[in-house]
Amino acid sequence: MRSIIITGGAGFIGSHVVRLFVNKYPDYRIINLDKLTYAGNLANLKDIEDRENYTFVKGDICDFELVMDLMKKYEVNGIIHLAAESHVDRSIKDPFTFARTNVMGTLTLLQAAKLYWESLPEK
Ligand SMILES: NC(=O)c1ccc[n+]([C@@H]2O[C@H](COP(=O)([O-])OP(=O)(O)OC[C@H]3O[C@@H](n4cnc5c(N)ncnc54)[C@H](O)[C@@H]3O)[C@@H](O)[C@H]2O)c1
């Protein structure tokens, strides 16, 4: 079984990607990691929330420990990264949150993926 983390899966693009993967790949475990900011809405995923191959985790992509724990727990094979502060107006009003999620969050995922991969005996 492959395990894929999809970040921002409660958002506009992410919810469609999560639904596509959950339906199309029943033998994949899909882990939706989303902080549920103003932009996230789990109602987008009502139709697949009880599927056996779907797991929702409320959390922040900047939380290195959490990302690392998920990678180990589910033996993650891949990350599709769609969590973001995506609204341009908000990037002007609140640039620090924007930079934190979009820059540090992305770096957190990359670093966790690298360290997890390096820890695998069969790499
Ligand atoms: N919407 C578009 O037309 C479009 C087009 C091209 C590219 N994109 C890109 O696709 C990505 C997603 O866009 P969208 O329109 O779905 O955005 P969105 O704002 O609808 O969704 C973003 C999701 O990320 C989550 N999120 C925000 N910060 C988080 C954090 N720190 N940790 C975990 N989750 C967090 C939110 O809760 C939300 O569910 C962005 O990178 C965007 O630039 C979007």
The ligand as a MOL file (V3000), in Angstrom:
LIG
                    3D

  0  0  0     0  0            999 V3000
M  V30 BEGIN CTAB
M  V30 COUNTS 44 48 0 0 0
M  V30 BEGIN ATOM
M  V30 1 N -6.9670 28.3110 -6.9770 0
M  V30 2 C -6.3400 28.4360 -8.1420 0
M  V30 3 O -6.9230 28.8270 -9.1790 0
M  V30 4 C -4.8790 28.0770 -8.2610 0
M  V30 5 C -4.2740 28.1070 -9.5140 0
M  V30 6 C -2.9240 27.7690 -9.6280 0
M  V30 7 C -2.2040 27.4140 -8.4930 0
M  V30 8 N -2.8120 27.4080 -7.2870 0 CHG=1
M  V30 9 C -1.9900 27.0280 -6.1270 0
M  V30 10 O -2.5210 25.8380 -5.5320 0
M  V30 11 C -2.3030 25.8920 -4.1090 0
M  V30 12 C -3.6590 25.7420 -3.3960 0
M  V30 13 O -4.5270 26.7830 -3.8230 0
M  V30 14 P -6.0480 26.8280 -3.3460 0
M  V30 15 O -6.7450 27.7780 -4.2600 0
M  V30 16 O -6.5690 25.4370 -3.1820 0 CHG=-1
M  V30 17 O -5.8840 27.5240 -1.9070 0
M  V30 18 P -6.9520 27.6080 -0.7150 0
M  V30 19 O -6.6590 28.8860 -0.0140 0
M  V30 20 O -8.3410 27.3310 -1.1860 0
M  V30 21 O -6.5550 26.3560 0.2170 0
M  V30 22 C -5.3860 26.3440 1.0000 0
M  V30 23 C -5.5310 25.2480 2.0420 0
M  V30 24 O -4.3080 25.2280 2.7940 0
M  V30 25 C -4.6420 25.1340 4.1790 0
M  V30 26 N -3.5340 25.7330 4.9460 0
M  V30 27 C -3.1580 27.0470 4.9760 0
M  V30 28 N -2.1030 27.2000 5.7720 0
M  V30 29 C -1.7910 25.9800 6.2590 0
M  V30 30 C -0.7720 25.4890 7.1340 0
M  V30 31 N 0.1330 26.3090 7.6910 0
M  V30 32 N -0.7240 24.1510 7.4030 0
M  V30 33 C -1.6320 23.3020 6.8660 0
M  V30 34 N -2.6230 23.7120 6.0360 0
M  V30 35 C -2.7010 25.0390 5.7380 0
M  V30 36 C -5.9460 25.8960 4.3300 0
M  V30 37 O -6.6460 25.5050 5.4910 0
M  V30 38 C -6.6700 25.5050 3.0460 0
M  V30 39 O -7.4270 24.3260 3.2060 0
M  V30 40 C -1.6270 27.2570 -3.8270 0
M  V30 41 O -0.2170 27.0590 -3.7950 0
M  V30 42 C -2.0170 28.0810 -5.0210 0
M  V30 43 O -1.0830 29.1240 -5.2790 0
M  V30 44 C -4.1350 27.7250 -7.1420 0
M  V30 END ATOM
M  V30 BEGIN BOND
M  V30 1 1 1 2
M  V30 2 2 2 3
M  V30 3 1 2 4
M  V30 4 1 4 5
M  V30 5 2 4 44
M  V30 6 2 5 6
M  V30 7 1 6 7
M  V30 8 2 7 8
M  V30 9 1 8 9
M  V30 10 1 8 44
M  V30 11 1 9 10
M  V30 12 1 9 42
M  V30 13 1 10 11
M  V30 14 1 11 12
M  V30 15 1 11 40
M  V30 16 1 12 13
M  V30 17 1 13 14
M  V30 18 2 14 15
M  V30 19 1 14 16
M  V30 20 1 14 17
M  V30 21 1 17 18
M  V30 22 2 18 19
M  V30 23 1 18 20
M  V30 24 1 18 21
M  V30 25 1 21 22
M  V30 26 1 22 23
M  V30 27 1 23 24
M  V30 28 1 23 38
M  V30 29 1 24 25
M  V30 30 1 25 26
M  V30 31 1 25 36
M  V30 32 1 26 27
M  V30 33 1 26 35
M  V30 34 2 27 28
M  V30 35 1 28 29
M  V30 36 1 29 30
M  V30 37 2 29 35
M  V30 38 1 30 31
M  V30 39 2 30 32
M  V30 40 1 32 33
M  V30 41 2 33 34
M  V30 42 1 34 35
M  V30 43 1 36 37
M  V30 44 1 36 38
M  V30 45 1 38 39
M  V30 46 1 40 41
M  V30 47 1 40 42
M  V30 48 1 42 43
M  V30 END BOND
M  V30 END CTAB
M  END
